Amino acid sequence: QNLETPWPRCQDIRRTHEEPEAGDSLVVVSQSWSHQMHPDPTGVKAREIISAVKTVAVKLRAEGRLLVFIDFLSMPQPPMYPEQDPWTEEDTLAVQQVMEALPQLMFKA
């Protein structure tokens, strides 16, 4: 998926997240944030992450899909600007679900 940089919050792209299935490969990306309100406001890290994922895709040559979990894009984030939708109870529940699934994603995928 080609996203503009800086990457939008998870809630702002409203993509359906996909569950890994047998035969899929999963890449989990967690990054340090260079700024308080956004992990990569200039898009420099995004380009590096995309390049690394492409390299992994070539090396894996997976038969199934290559799914990528990027923390900022895959779980709700607090609003950074007044015009963004406020945090909701649904966001809280979604973050809890992701946090419960992270050990499975990161260590057993």
C-alpha positions as a Markdown table, in Angstrom:
| # | Residue | x | y | z |
|---|---|---|---|---|
| 1 | Gln | 0.0 | 0.0 | 0.0 |
| 2 | Asn | 1.4 | 3.4 | -0.9 |
| 3 | Leu | 0.7 | 5.9 | 1.8 |
| 4 | Glu | 1.6 | 9.5 | 1.8 |
| 5 | Thr | 4.2 | 10.6 | 4.4 |
| 6 | Pro | 4.1 | 11.5 | 7.1 |
| 7 | Trp | 2.0 | 8.4 | 7.7 |
| 8 | Pro | -1.5 | 9.0 | 9.0 |
| 9 | Arg | -2.8 | 7.6 | 12.2 |
| 10 | Cys | -4.5 | 4.1 | 12.1 |
| 11 | Gln | -7.9 | 5.7 | 12.6 |
| 12 | Asp | -7.4 | 8.1 | 9.7 |
| 13 | Ile | -6.9 | 5.5 | 7.1 |
| 14 | Arg | -9.7 | 3.2 | 8.1 |
| 15 | Arg | -8.2 | 0.1 | 6.5 |
| 16 | Thr | -9.4 | -3.3 | 7.4 |
| 17 | His | -6.7 | -5.1 | 9.2 |
| 18 | Glu | -6.1 | -8.7 | 8.1 |
| 19 | Glu | -5.6 | -11.7 | 10.2 |
| 20 | Pro | -2.6 | -13.9 | 9.3 |
| 21 | Glu | -3.4 | -17.2 | 7.8 |
| 22 | Ala | -1.4 | -20.4 | 7.2 |
| 23 | Gly | 1.2 | -19.7 | 4.6 |
| 24 | Asp | 1.4 | -15.9 | 5.2 |
| 25 | Ser | 4.6 | -14.2 | 6.4 |
| 26 | Leu | 4.4 | -11.5 | 9.0 |
| 27 | Val | 6.9 | -8.6 | 9.5 |
| 28 | Val | 6.5 | -6.7 | 12.7 |
| 29 | Val | 7.9 | -3.2 | 12.8 |
| 30 | Ser | 8.2 | -1.2 | 16.0 |
| 31 | Gln | 10.1 | 2.0 | 16.0 |
| 32 | Ser | 11.3 | 4.7 | 18.3 |
| 33 | Trp | 9.6 | 8.0 | 17.9 |
| 34 | Ser | 11.8 | 10.9 | 16.9 |
| 35 | His | 9.1 | 13.5 | 17.8 |
| 36 | Gln | 6.6 | 13.6 | 20.6 |
| 37 | Met | 3.5 | 13.7 | 18.4 |
| 38 | His | 4.5 | 11.5 | 15.4 |
| 39 | Pro | 7.1 | 8.8 | 15.0 |
| 40 | Asp | 8.3 | 10.1 | 11.6 |
| 41 | Pro | 7.0 | 13.5 | 10.6 |
| 42 | Thr | 9.5 | 13.9 | 7.7 |
| 43 | Gly | 8.9 | 10.4 | 6.2 |
| 44 | Val | 12.6 | 9.5 | 6.4 |
| 45 | Lys | 11.9 | 6.4 | 8.5 |
| 46 | Ala | 9.0 | 5.4 | 6.3 |
| 47 | Arg | 11.3 | 5.2 | 3.3 |
| 48 | Glu | 13.8 | 3.1 | 5.3 |
| 49 | Ile | 11.0 | 0.8 | 6.5 |
| 50 | Ile | 9.6 | 0.3 | 3.1 |
| 51 | Ser | 13.0 | -0.5 | 1.7 |
| 52 | Ala | 13.7 | -3.0 | 4.5 |
| 53 | Val | 10.3 | -4.7 | 4.0 |
| 54 | Lys | 10.9 | -5.0 | 0.2 |
| 55 | Thr | 14.3 | -6.7 | 1.0 |
| 56 | Val | 12.6 | -9.1 | 3.4 |
| 57 | Ala | 9.9 | -9.9 | 0.8 |
| 58 | Val | 12.5 | -10.8 | -1.8 |
| 59 | Lys | 14.4 | -13.0 | 0.7 |
| 60 | Leu | 11.3 | -14.7 | 2.1 |
| 61 | Arg | 9.7 | -15.4 | -1.3 |
| 62 | Ala | 6.6 | -16.3 | 0.6 |
| 63 | Glu | 3.9 | -18.3 | -1.1 |
| 64 | Gly | 1.2 | -16.5 | 0.9 |
| 65 | Arg | 0.8 | -12.9 | 1.6 |
| 66 | Leu | 3.4 | -10.7 | 3.3 |
| 67 | Leu | 1.6 | -8.9 | 6.1 |
| 68 | Val | 3.3 | -5.9 | 7.8 |
| 69 | Phe | 2.4 | -4.8 | 11.3 |
| 70 | Ile | 3.7 | -1.2 | 11.9 |
| 71 | Asp | 2.7 | 0.0 | 15.4 |
| 72 | Phe | 1.6 | 3.5 | 14.3 |
| 73 | Leu | -0.4 | 2.3 | 11.4 |
| 74 | Ser | -1.9 | -0.8 | 13.0 |
| 75 | Met | -3.2 | 0.4 | 16.3 |
| 76 | Pro | -5.2 | 3.6 | 17.2 |
| 77 | Gln | -3.2 | 6.7 | 18.2 |
| 78 | Pro | -4.3 | 9.7 | 20.2 |
| 79 | Pro | -5.3 | 12.8 | 18.2 |
| 80 | Met | -2.4 | 15.0 | 17.3 |
| 81 | Tyr | -4.4 | 17.9 | 16.0 |
| 82 | Pro | -7.7 | 19.5 | 17.0 |
| 83 | Glu | -9.3 | 18.6 | 13.7 |
| 84 | Gln | -8.8 | 14.9 | 14.2 |
| 85 | Asp | -11.5 | 12.7 | 15.7 |
| 86 | Pro | -11.2 | 12.4 | 19.5 |
| 87 | Trp | -10.1 | 9.2 | 21.3 |
| 88 | Thr | -13.0 | 6.8 | 21.8 |
| 89 | Glu | -13.8 | 3.7 | 23.9 |
| 90 | Glu | -13.5 | 1.7 | 20.7 |
| 91 | Asp | -9.9 | 3.0 | 20.3 |
| 92 | Thr | -9.1 | 1.9 | 23.9 |
| 93 | Leu | -10.5 | -1.6 | 23.3 |
| 94 | Ala | -8.6 | -1.9 | 20.0 |
| 95 | Val | -5.3 | -1.0 | 21.7 |
| 96 | Gln | -6.0 | -3.5 | 24.4 |
| 97 | Gln | -6.6 | -6.2 | 21.8 |
| 98 | Val | -3.4 | -5.4 | 19.9 |
| 99 | Met | -1.4 | -5.3 | 23.1 |
| 100 | Glu | -2.7 | -8.8 | 24.1 |
| 101 | Ala | -1.8 | -10.1 | 20.6 |
| 102 | Leu | 1.7 | -8.5 | 20.4 |
| 103 | Pro | 3.5 | -11.4 | 22.1 |
| 104 | Gln | 2.0 | -13.8 | 19.6 |
| 105 | Leu | 2.8 | -11.5 | 16.7 |
| 106 | Met | 6.4 | -10.8 | 17.7 |
| 107 | Phe | 7.6 | -14.1 | 19.1 |
| 108 | Lys | 5.5 | -16.8 | 17.5 |
| 109 | Ala | 4.8 | -15.5 | 14.0 |
